[in-house]
Each structure stands twice: as C-alpha cells, then as structure tokens.
Amino acid sequence: MRRAFLCGDDALTGRNFEHRKVWVRERLHLLGACFAVAIHAYAVMSNHLHIVLQVDAAVSAAWSDEEVASRWIRLFPPREGADEASDVKRQALLADPERLARLRARLGDLSWFMRCLAEPIARRANREDQCTGRFWEGRFRCQVLCDERVARGHGLCRP
C-alpha cells in the first residue's frame, strides 16, 4: 500500500482506521453472496488482509441466466438505484447471451473476486484520505491450501 493504513492506528499521523474493517467485512459478505466462492476465514491486518476461500466455477455454470443477472446487478447496481433501473438492466443482460456468458465466468473467477473486493475499498479509502493513486501495493498473491484428501487425490501438495 502507499504507506497507508487499511485498519488500526497509524502512529505517524495519529489517525485510527479501525472502521475500515467493517468495509472489508461488508464487502466480503456481499461478494460471498454473489460469487461462486465459499469464504472460510479472513483476517484484516493493519496494511493487508488474508482470505481463505474456495472458488468453484462449476457452481456458477449451474446457475440460471436469471440468477447470473441478479447476482451481477447486486455487485454492480445501476447508478439510478431504482427498482425500474434494475429491471431494465436485468432485461438487457438476459437479452445478451454472450455478455451473460462472460459474467457467468467472472462470477466463478478468483481475479474478478479480488478486483471486486479491492477496488471499492481502495476508492473509498482514497476519498477518505483525500488522495488519489494506488491504495494496494500490487496484485494479490494466492497459495493452495491442502488437506489430506487433496494431497492424496490430486498431487497438488506434498504430504
């Protein structure tokens, strides 16, 4: 990050950013309800966060077109915010099978999940800090977490 605090006390400026944990928690709840992921655990640190999640793109592949459109609209509601605007957006999505296929794939994609987590938090923190520029230092990193079943069955991890 840009020497900025995500959460906690910044000894240099004397400011407290603990309220941003709520931003992260609320965003994770929304994303967990919209993406084909299971969020098993998370930890919000002063300048980064850890998330244990399981992505299952097969789940989004099984959703109806209406379900995909509804989930996407929850993530990206119309600017107008009215129910009528959501209905218009839903109908436009349902009328475009190619776009709907792209959105279905995005709802089962880790990179899109992280983008939808990081970007709104960064924008909100930049607004609050009255600055522009990158909030997060770089792209996320991921690591496979293995259990005995995974280690034996897939060879991804060494027992």
C-alpha positions as CSV (number, residue, x, y, z in Angstrom):
1,M,0.0,0.0,0.0
2,R,1.0,3.6,-0.3
3,R,2.2,3.9,3.3
4,A,-1.5,3.9,4.1
5,F,-3.2,2.0,6.8
6,L,-6.0,-0.3,5.9
7,C,-7.0,-0.6,9.6
8,G,-5.8,0.2,13.0
9,D,-3.8,3.1,14.5
10,D,-1.3,5.0,12.4
11,A,1.3,6.1,14.9
12,L,2.8,8.6,12.4
13,T,-0.5,10.6,11.8
14,G,-2.4,9.6,15.0
15,R,-5.4,8.6,12.9
16,N,-7.4,5.5,13.6
17,F,-8.7,3.4,10.7
18,E,-10.3,0.6,12.6
19,H,-13.7,1.4,11.0
20,R,-12.4,0.1,7.6
21,K,-12.6,-3.4,9.0
22,V,-16.4,-3.0,8.6
23,W,-15.9,-2.1,5.0
24,V,-13.9,-5.3,4.3
25,R,-16.4,-7.4,6.3
26,E,-19.4,-6.0,4.5
27,R,-17.8,-6.3,1.1
28,L,-16.8,-9.9,1.7
29,H,-20.4,-10.8,2.7
30,L,-21.7,-9.2,-0.5
31,L,-19.1,-11.0,-2.6
32,G,-19.7,-14.3,-0.9
33,A,-23.4,-14.0,-1.8
34,C,-22.7,-13.1,-5.4
35,F,-19.6,-15.2,-6.5
36,A,-19.3,-18.9,-6.7
37,V,-17.0,-19.0,-3.7
38,A,-17.0,-20.2,-0.1
39,I,-15.3,-17.8,2.3
40,H,-13.9,-20.0,5.0
41,A,-11.9,-17.4,7.0
42,Y,-10.4,-13.9,6.8
43,A,-8.1,-11.7,8.8
44,V,-7.8,-7.9,8.3
45,M,-4.4,-6.6,9.3
46,S,-3.2,-3.0,9.5
47,N,-2.0,-2.9,5.9
48,H,-3.3,-6.1,4.2
49,L,-5.7,-8.9,4.5
50,H,-5.8,-12.7,4.3
51,I,-8.7,-14.6,2.9
52,V,-9.2,-18.4,2.9
53,L,-11.7,-19.2,0.2
54,Q,-12.7,-21.9,-2.2
55,V,-13.6,-21.0,-5.8
56,D,-15.9,-23.4,-7.6
57,A,-16.7,-22.2,-11.2
58,A,-18.9,-25.2,-11.7
59,V,-21.4,-23.6,-9.3
60,S,-21.8,-20.5,-11.4
61,A,-22.1,-22.8,-14.5
62,A,-25.2,-24.3,-12.9
63,W,-26.9,-21.0,-12.2
64,S,-29.8,-19.9,-14.4
65,D,-29.4,-16.9,-16.6
66,E,-31.8,-15.0,-14.3
67,E,-29.6,-15.9,-11.3
68,V,-26.4,-14.7,-13.0
69,A,-28.1,-11.4,-14.0
70,S,-29.4,-10.9,-10.4
71,R,-26.0,-11.6,-8.8
72,W,-24.3,-9.3,-11.2
73,I,-26.8,-6.5,-10.5
74,R,-26.2,-6.9,-6.8
75,L,-22.5,-6.3,-7.4
76,F,-22.9,-3.5,-9.9
77,P,-26.3,-1.9,-9.3
78,P,-27.5,0.8,-11.7
79,R,-26.4,4.3,-10.8
80,E,-30.1,5.4,-10.6
81,G,-30.7,2.9,-7.9
82,A,-34.4,2.5,-8.6
83,D,-36.1,-0.9,-9.0
84,E,-37.1,0.1,-12.5
85,A,-33.4,0.7,-13.4
86,S,-32.5,-2.7,-12.1
87,D,-35.3,-4.3,-14.1
88,V,-34.1,-2.6,-17.3
89,K,-30.5,-3.7,-16.6
90,R,-31.7,-7.3,-15.9
91,Q,-33.6,-7.4,-19.2
92,A,-30.7,-6.0,-21.1
93,L,-28.4,-8.7,-19.6
94,L,-30.9,-11.5,-20.3
95,A,-31.2,-10.4,-23.9
96,D,-27.4,-10.7,-24.5
97,P,-26.3,-14.3,-24.2
98,E,-22.6,-13.5,-25.0
99,R,-22.4,-11.0,-22.2
100,L,-24.2,-13.2,-19.8
101,A,-21.7,-16.0,-20.5
102,R,-18.8,-13.6,-19.7
103,L,-20.5,-12.5,-16.5
104,R,-21.1,-16.2,-15.5
105,A,-17.4,-16.9,-16.0
106,R,-16.4,-13.8,-14.0
107,L,-18.6,-14.9,-11.1
108,G,-16.5,-18.0,-10.8
109,D,-13.1,-16.3,-11.2
110,L,-10.7,-15.5,-8.4
111,S,-9.2,-12.5,-10.1
112,W,-12.7,-10.9,-10.6
113,F,-13.5,-11.7,-6.9
114,M,-10.3,-9.9,-5.8
115,R,-11.0,-7.0,-8.1
116,C,-14.5,-6.6,-6.8
117,L,-13.1,-6.7,-3.2
118,A,-10.1,-4.4,-3.6
119,E,-11.3,-1.7,-5.9
120,P,-14.3,-0.3,-3.9
121,I,-12.3,-0.4,-0.7
122,A,-9.4,1.5,-2.4
123,R,-11.7,4.1,-3.9
124,R,-13.4,4.7,-0.5
125,A,-10.1,4.9,1.4
126,N,-8.7,7.3,-1.2
127,R,-11.8,9.5,-0.8
128,E,-11.5,9.4,2.9
129,D,-7.7,10.2,2.8
130,Q,-8.4,12.9,0.2
131,C,-5.8,11.5,-2.2
132,T,-5.5,9.6,-5.5
133,G,-3.3,6.8,-6.7
134,R,-2.8,3.2,-5.8
135,F,-4.0,2.1,-2.4
136,W,-2.9,-1.5,-2.7
137,E,0.7,-2.2,-3.3
138,G,0.2,-4.8,-6.0
139,R,-1.8,-7.7,-7.3
140,F,-3.0,-10.3,-4.9
141,R,-1.0,-13.5,-4.3
142,C,-2.6,-16.9,-3.7
143,Q,-1.5,-20.2,-2.3
144,V,-3.1,-23.6,-2.4
145,L,-4.1,-24.9,1.0
146,C,-4.1,-28.6,1.1
147,D,-5.8,-31.2,3.2
148,E,-5.1,-35.0,3.2
149,R,-7.8,-35.6,0.6
150,V,-6.3,-33.0,-1.8
151,A,-2.7,-34.2,-1.2
152,R,-3.6,-37.9,-2.0
153,G,-6.1,-37.3,-4.8
154,H,-4.6,-34.5,-6.9
155,G,-0.9,-34.4,-6.3
156,L,-1.1,-30.7,-5.8
157,C,0.6,-30.8,-2.4
158,R,3.2,-33.0,-0.8
159,P,2.0,-34.9,2.2
